[in-house]
Amino acid sequence: MPPKNNNKDAGEDDQKMQAIVLADSFQTRFMPLTSVKPRCLLPLANVPLIEYTLEFLAQANVINEVYIMCCSHSDQIQEYIDNSKWTNVSSPFKKIQTIASKESRSVGDAMRDVDSRGLITGDFILVSGDVVTNLDISKVLEDHKVYKQSDRDYICTMVLTQASPMHRSRSIIEPACFIMDKATNRCLYYQDLPPINGKKSSVNIDPEVLEDIQEFEINNNLIDCHVDICTATVPTIFQENFDYQTLRSDFVKGVLSSDLLKKHIYSYITKDQYSARVESWQTYDGISQDVLERWCYPIVPERNLLLDQTYTYGSQHIYKENNVILSQSCKLQSGVVIGKDSFIGDSTEIQNSVIGRSCKIGSNVVIENSYIWDGAVIEDNCIIKHSIVANDALIRKDVILSPGSVIGFGVVIDNSVIVGNNMKIIKTPINEFTSSANISSDDSFDDDNSFKDNENSLVCDPDVVGINGVGFLYEENQYETAETSSGIVYEMEKLHLSDSSIASSSITVHHSNKKKRRTHSSASGFISEDETENFEEEAIATVERAMENNHDLDTAMLELNTLRMSMNVTYHEVREASCLAMIKRVNHFINTATLGTKDAAEKIFRKWGKMFQRQVFDDDDQIDLLLIIQTICHKLDENYKALLFGCIAVVLYDIDILDDENIIAWWNSKEAQEMPEIREKVNKWIEVLQEESSDEEESSDDEN
């Protein structure tokens, strides 16, 4: 018996893997904040970024050892890890070690350091320290084992995620093209696609690369979150090629184009799981909103990734910790996180924002799409939109932070100051002292090593922070300007679609001896016509499956919107399919005498009608939704179709999908009047709504 148990333990240990976490980004995109704190410790939804990466590795349940490679602020990272749950006896990692790689200036340098130290003993996971994902890595590992056994030239698998061109967690800084063998998922070619003078780049590929390939895909719609399953050969290749600095444009492209190496790299493309990397202001904003809106479930705030967190989840995606003090007149709208010991004053309005711990927000403050970190103080009558306020900053009364503002650690903004668009303010100026020799091949610096605080006597800039303010304007150097010329956080509002689910868009190309698929171009890429034709059938099946199996509402919405974006259909078509599926279910209950008309409508639309929160965004959408329901009900049994329509409309009104103004607008529309028999049951209800609307207008006029 004992020998048998020992052998079992040894077998389990043989299955364990190592992980290399690259804590440094080797970029300056989060300057000036990263001159004080490393990117991997910056908070996202009040959790340091590296926690999301380590949680991902822990959930894999195959990681034995974790090595965190640090260059800048390695002492801070070491201290954080030493005091974290990952060093406890209950930690899933037998070993977690921070390694100060002081001389590293790129991913290539860090990997060469890994090789020189002899850290890698077998297959390992290489991951960036700023990844947010709910990916089930076990499926990737299964493919990894198959590739390793079947292809002797295999060295790694890249994890990529399909996303629409304007998806908010997709980088606009580092677009890239991946060409894959469709039969095997082997990557045949890689090329960066940086915009040149505002115009899109083209892809130039040697025809020899595609020899003997029956079918391949050209993908320019992928989120690369820098998660790779590697063999022990990978660090050695970096060691033998000192010109390899970046992971994709140097290593991957170099390996694929090398006649000497003859190594193969494969891809694993996720379709229904969330993966993204916080690599710019834009993706910080987008991924933060995705976490708040639960697209990364089960990675949500109430998961309480930190040991002392106490978040609970409320309606409209509002998350609060213990000991939060809210004034009765403050308004928390959808998508709000508030850390413990924070105070929100009278008549303050907050939406789509994160408030850290021990923050004090005064009265009559407006905070929209912004991130207020621990210990920050916002005094009365301030307006903060699409901005970041770092730890312990003080924003005095009547201040306006324009979109794109970044207020650094400990900065003080004096009364009545208006901070302009995209202004970054830091408490202490930083001076560049590095030479051009320290610039990596992608024109990027390490977040901290290229800069040092100027500790001479300082006089703050009153034009920037006010007479009694503390801080200086941070001016981007030439390398950063190229990266951020499109704006920072607030620009994402203009770019991302009104819905935020991850979806796909790809090009499939066949050789002339195969029949070509017909494709057409669209705003989100290239899709096949037969996919569009099947959308209604697949969407109805998706909603029906969710209702029959009582799926989680967030999961059902994600699945449906993934389907929408992959097939490039309009929200009208999504609403139509959703209504058909729900009314079909209601009709079944009525026809089988399981439930009465009103009870059946209540049962289905009270819960599943909330799916329209992801499908209805403005006044026209609400009117369109009513017209769709009216048209579907018009085709039902004469005995209950009018009653059913009225019941559905009332439920959707009760759950805040429809508002009274748009219901009245629908009632007065020409299209609605063409089906008078459907309208008869809601006539009195409409009269009540009209009276209430008229009374509100009169009351408003009296106040004025």
N, C-alpha and C positions, 0 to 999 in steps of 0.2 A: 504493500500500500504506500509507504513513504516514497519509494523510488518513483512510483507512478505519479504521485502528486508533484514531485520535483520536476519530472519531465513535462508535466502540463504547464507548470510555471515557466519553465524554460521556453516552451513553445509560445506561450503568451508574450514573453519578453522579445522573442524573435520577431513577432508581428508589430512591435512598437516602432515608432519612427521618431526622428528628430525634427525640430523646427528651427528655422532661422528667421528672426523678425528684424527687419530693417527699420530701426527707429528713426533714422534720418531720411529726409526727403532730398537732400542735396540741392535745394532750390530756395528761392527767396520770396515765394509767392505769399507767405503769411507774415512777411516783415511789415511793420516793426515789432509785432507781438512776439515773434520767434527769436528776437534778440534777447528776450527776457525768459521765455519758457519754450521748450522744444515743442514742435508741432504735435508729437504723439501724446503730450500731456494737456493740450488745449481741450476744453470741454465741448462736447457735442451732446445736447440735451442733458447737461449737467453731469456728464460722465466722461472722464478722460478718454481720448481716442484709442489709446492702446488697450483699454479694457475691452473694447469691442473685438479687437484682434485676438486677444488672449481668450476671450469667451468663445470665439469661433474655434480656436485650436482645442480648447477644453471639450467642446461638444463633439469634436471628432472622435474622442475616446481612443485614439491610437498614438497620441503624442507622449513620449517618455521624457524627452529632454527639450528644453527651449533655451536658445541662445539669442539674446537681444543685442544686436550690434549698434553701438552708439558712437557718435562723433561729437556733436555739439551737446552741451548741457548733460554730459553723461553722469555727473554727480547727482543731478536732480532725478534722472531716471532710475539710478541705482537706489536712491533714498525712497522713491515711490514704490519700487518693486519690493524692497526690504520690508516696507510697512503694509503691504497689500495682502490680500487673501491667498495669493499665489504661492506664498512661502509658508503657509500653514501646513500642519500635518495632514489636513484633509484635502490639500491641493491635488488635482489630478495629475500634476507633473511631478515626477520623481526629482527632477532637477530643473531649476530655472536660474539662469546666470546672465548678468549684464556684463558685456564686454566693451570696454572703452577702446574704440578704434580711432585714436586721435588723428592719425595721418590720412584717414580716408577722405576723399573729396568727391566720390562717386560710388554708385552701386558696384561698379567693377572693382574699385579699390577695396570695398568692404568684403566682396567675395574672395578676392585674392588673400585678404587677411584671414578669412575663414579657412582657406586652404592651407595657409602657412602655419596656422595653429593646430592643424590636424583635428578639427572639431568633428568633421563628418565621418561617420563610420558606415553609412549605408544610405538608403533612400531617405529623403527629407522633404519637408514642405518649406518653401521660400515665400514669405508673405511680408507685405508692407505694414508698418505699424499704424496705419490710418485707414484700415479696411473695416467697413460695416457690412455684415452679411449674415443671412440665415441659411447659408448653403449647407446642404448635407454632403460632407466631404467623402462619405463612404462610397458613393456612386463614382466619384472621380477616382478614388483609389482602386476600385474594381477595374475601371478602364486602364489605369496605370499598370496594373499587374498583367492584364491581357497584352498591352502594347509591349511590355518588357519581355514577355515570354515569346511573342510572335515576331518581334522586330529587334534584331541584335544591334541595330544602329539607333535605337530609341534612347533619348536622354531626358525628356521632360514633357509634361502636359501643362498647357496654359489654361487657366479657368477664365472664361469670358462670359459676359452677360449681354443678351440682346436688348436693345433699347431703341426707341424712336429717335430720329435726328434731333428733336427739340426737347428730349426728356431732360428734366432738370438736374438729374444726378450724372448726366453724361458730360464729359469735358468738352468745352469749346476750344480749349487750349491745345490738346494733344489728340486730334482726330487721327485715325489710322485705318489702313486697309489690310485685311487679312484674306488671303486666297487659300481655300481649303479643298482638299480632295474629299468630295462628298461621300464617297464610299467608306473611307477610313478615318475621316476627321484629321488627317495629317496636314499640317500647315505647309504649304508649298512656297509661299512668298509673303513678305511683310514690307509695308512701306508707310512711313509717316505721311500725313496729308495736311501739313500746316498751310493755312491760307497765305497766298502770295499777293501782296498789294490788294488785299480784300477779295481776291478771286480764288476759286477752288483749285486745288492741285489736281494733276492727272496722274494716273498710274502707268508706269512703263515697265513692262515685264518681258524677259527673254522667252521666246516661244519654246525653247528647249526645256524650260522648267515644267511645261505642261505636257511633255511627251509621255505617251502611254497612260495618260490620265483620261478616263472615260467621261467623267463628269466632275466639275468643280464649281465652287461657290465663291463669289467675290463679296465680302462683307465689309461695309464701312459704317456699320450701325452698332458696333460692339463697345461695351464698357469694359475696359481692361483694369481690373482691380488689383493686379499684381499678386495673384495667388498662383503658385506653380508647384506641381509635384515633380521633384527632380531626382535623378539618380546621382550617385557619388561622382559621376564624370563631370558634372556641371562646374564645380569650383576649379577643377583641374583645367578645363577649357579657358576659364577666365585667367588663370595663372599663366597659361601658355600664350595668351593674346592680350598683351598689356594695353593695346589700343581700345579694347572693349571697356567702355565706361557706363553706358546705359543698358538697361535690361532688354529693351525691345529693339530700338533702332541700331544698337551695336551688336549685342549678343545674339538675339534671335535672327536678325537680318544677316549678320555675319555667318552664323552657322548654316542657315539655309542656302546662302549663296557660295559657300566654300566648297571648292572641288577637292580639297585635302581632307577636311573633317568628315564629310559624308555622314553627318548625323541627322537624325529625324526628330522633329518636335511636333507634338499633337495638340489638339485643342479639345476642351470640354466646354460646350456652350449651354449655359443655363437658360431656361425659358420661363419657368414658373417660380424661381427663387430669386431673392434679392441679393445683389452684390454690387457694391460701389466703393470708390476710394475718395477720401476727402483730400483732394489735391489742389484745390483752388478756392477762392472766396465763393465762386459760383456753386461748386459742388458742396461746400460746407452748408450753404443755405438750402440747397435742394435736398441733401440727405437728411438734414435736421428736420425739414418739413415732412419727409417720407417717414422718419421715425415717429414723429408726432401723429401722423395720419395712419400709422400702423401697417405700412406697406412691408416693413421688415419683421413682422410678427414671426416668432415670439420675442424678438428683440424690441421691446417696448419699455417705456419708462417704469411702469409698475413691476417689471421684472426685477428691479432693484439690484443692478449689477454690483454696486458697491455694498460693503457689509453693513454700513450704517444708514443706508437709504430706506425711506419709508413711504414711497409714492403709492398713491391709490388712483384708480382711474374713474373719471366721471364722464357724464354725457358731453357731447360736442368735443371730444378729445381734450379734456381738461385734466391735468395731472397735478396733484398737490401732495407735498410732504406734511408731516406733523408740524404743529406749532406755527402754521402760517396764519397771519392775522389779516383779514380782509374787511375793509370798511363796507357797511351795508350798501352804500350807493355806488361802489365800484362795479364795473362791468367786465367780466371775463368772457370773451367770445371764443370761437372755436380755435383749437390748436394752441393751448397755453400750458406751460410747465412752470411751477413755482416751487423753489427749494425751501427747506425748513428755515424757520426763524426770520422769514421775510415779511415785510409789511406793505400793504397796498392801501393808499389813501382814498379819500372821498372823491367820487365822480371820476375816478381814473378809468380809462378804457384800455384794455390789452387784448390783442388778437394775434394769432400765429406767431407767438414769441416765447422765448425761454427766459425765465427769471431765476437767477442762481440763489444760493443760500445767503442768509443774513443781508439781503438787499432791502433798501428802504425807498419805496416809491411814494412820492408826495401826492397831493391832491390835484385834480384836473389835469392829469398827465395823459398823453396819448402815446401808446407804444404799439407799433405795427411792424410785423415781420422783422423783429430785431432780437438781439441776444445780449442780455444783461448778465454779466458774470458775477461770481461770488463777491459779496461785500460792497458792491457798487451802490451809490446813493443818487437818486434822481429827485430833485426838489420840485416844488409846485409849478404847474402851468408849462411844463416842458412838452415838446413834440419830438418824438423819436421814431423815424421810419427807415426801415431797411438798413440798420446800422448795428455795429458791435460796440459795446461798452465793456471794457475789460475789468478785471478784479480791482476793487478798492478805488475806482474812479469816482469823482464827484461832479455831478452835473447840477449846477445851481439853477435858481428860478428863471423861468421864461426863456430857457435855451431851446433852440431848434437844431436838431441834428438832421441834416439833409441826407437823402439816400446815398449809400456808399460810405458813410462816415465810419471810421475806426478810431475809437478813443482808447489809448493804451493804458497799461497798468498804472494806477495812481495818478492819472492826469486829473487836473481840476479845470473845469470850464466855468468861467465867471458868469454872473447874471446877464441875461438878455443877449448873449452871443449867438450868432447864427453860424453854424459850421457848414461850409459848402459841400456840394456833391463830391464824393470820392476823396475827401480830405482825411489823411491819417495823421494822428497826433500822438506823440510819444513824450513821456515825462522827461527823459534825458536824451539829448541828441547823440547819434551814433555816427562815427566817421569811418569811411571805407579806407582800409590800409593795405588791402591785398593788391597784388599786381595781376595783370592779365594772364599770367602763367597759371594762376589758381582757378581760372574759369574752365569748367568742364566743357565737353564737346557740344552740349546743348545750351551753351550760354547761360548757365545757372551757377549760383554760389551755394555753398552750404548755408543753412539757415542762420548760423551764428559765427562760424569761424572766420568769415570775411569781414566781420565788424567788431568794434570794441567801443565801449562807452567812453565818452569824453568827460573826465572827472574834474576838469578845470572849473573855476567859478562861472556860474551860468546866470544869465538874465533871460527870463521867459519872454516869449513873443506875445505882446498884448494884442496885436492885430489878429492873432489866431485864437488865443484862449481868454482874452479880456485882461483888464488891468490887474485884477487880483487872481488871475488864473495861473496854473502851473502846467507848462507843456510847450512843445515845439512842433512845428509842422515837419513831418517826415516826407522828404522828397525822394521819389523812386529813382534809382539809377537807370542807366540806359537799358540794362538787361531786363529789369522788372517791367519797364514801361511797355516793352513789346508784348509781355505776357498779359498785362492788365489793361491794355488800351481799350478793350471792349467794356470796361467798367468792372465793378465788383459785385457785391451781394445784390444790389437792387436791379442790376441788369437782368438777372434771372427772371424777374417778373415778366419781362418782355419776351423771353425766349421759351419758357416751358409751356407746355400745353395746359389747358384748363383742367385736365385730369392728369394723374401722376403715376399711372401704372407702367411697369416696364413691359415693353413689347418688342417685336422683331421687325426687321426689314432687311432683306438680302437679295442678291442677284444670283440666279442659277443659270449657268451657261453649259450647253451641251455641244459636243463636236458635231460636225456635219453628217456623220453617219447615224446620228440620233435625231429623233423628231424634236424640234425646239418647242419649248413652252412659250405660249404667247404671254407677254408681259406688257404692262403699261406704266408710265412714269407717274409719280404722284409726289405730293409734298413730303411724304415720309419715306420715300424710296421706291422700290420696284416690287410689285406684287402680281400674282397671277389672277386672271379673270375668274377662273373656276373657284378660287378661294373666296372671292367676293360673293359669288352666287351661293356658296354654301354657308355664308355667315348666319343668316336667319335660322337655318336648321340647327347649326352648332350652338348658337347663342341660346335658343329656346331650350335645347338639351342641357346646356350648362345651368340655366336657372332652374329647370325642372329637377335636375340632379341635386342642386343645393337645397331645394325645398323638401324633396323626398328623404334625403339623408340628414336633414337639419344641420347643414354645414354652418360654420362660423360665417357671419355676415361679411366681415372684412375679407375673408378668403374668397367668398363668392364674388365680391365686387372686383377683387384683384384678378380673378380668373376671367371674368367677363370683359374687363377693360384690356387685359392682355390680348384677348381674342380680337377686340375692336381694333387695336393698333396694329396687330399683325396682319389683319385683313384690310386695313385702311378704309374703314367705313365711317360714316358720320354718326354723331350722337343721336340724330333722329332715328337711324336704323337700330341703334342700341335700345333706345326707348321703346321702339315698336316691338322688338323681339322680347324685351322684358315684360311689356304689357301683355303680349300674346300668351307667354308662358304662365303668368300669374292669373290672368282671367280664365285660361284653360283649366287651371287648377281649381279655381272658384267654381267654374261651370260644372266640373266633375262632382264637387261636393253637393251642388244643388240638384243635379240630375239623378244622383244616387240617393237623394234624401238624407244624406249624412248630416248636412247643416242647412239652415235656412239662408236666404239670400244675404241678409244683413250680417249674420254670424260668419258666413263663409268669406265675405269681403273683409270683415274685421280680422279674421284669423290670418289671411294671407297678406293683406296690404298693411296691416298694423306693424308687422315685422319686416316683410320683404319689400314693402314700399320704400323703406329707407335706402334701398339700392339706388333710388333716383337722386340721392344726394351727390352721387358721382356722375350723374347724367343730365342734371338740370342745373344750369348756372346763371341764367338771366330771365328777364320777363318773357321774351319770345319762346324760350324753352318751356316755361310753365304753360303757356297757351298751347304750344305744340303738343305737350303731354296730354292735356285735356282733350284736344282734338283726336289724338290717337285712341284714347280710351273710348271716346264717344263713337268713333268709327267702328271699333271692334265690338262694342256693346250693341251697336245698331244691327249687327248680323246675328244676334242671339235670339232666344225665344221671346216672343212678344209679351208673354205673361210677366217677365221679371227684368227685361233688359234695361228699362228706364230706372227701376228701383236699384238695380245693381250699379249703374253708372253713378247715381246719386250717393250711394253708400261709399263707393270708392273715392269719389271726389271729397266727401266729408272727412274720410280717414286721412287722405293725403294733406288736407288742410290742417287737421289736428296734429300731424307729425311734422308740420312746417315745411313740407315740400312745395305747397302752393300757398300764396297769400291772396288776401281778398281783392286787391286791385287787379291782379291778373285773372282771377276767376271772373270778375266783372268784365274785364276786357275780352275774355273768351266768350262770355254770354252775348256780348254785343257784336262779336265778329260775324262776318258773312258766312263763313264756313260752318260755324256752329248752328246758325239759324236754318241751315239746309236740312237738318234732322230734328224737326220739332218734337217728335214723339219721345226722343231721348231726354229732352229738356223739361218735360212736364213735372217730373218728380222733384226737381231742384228749383222750381219757380219761386216758392216761398222763401227758401234758403237764400236765394240771390237777392230777394227784396230786403231781407234782414241785413245782409252784407252791405247793400247799397245804403240803407238807412244808417248803419254804423259808420260807414265811410263818410257820409254827408255830415253826421254829427261831429266827427273828428275834424273835418274841414271847418265847420262853424266854430268849434272850440278854439282851433288854431287862429282863426280870424279875430276872435274876441280877444285873445291874448296879445295879438299884435296891435 
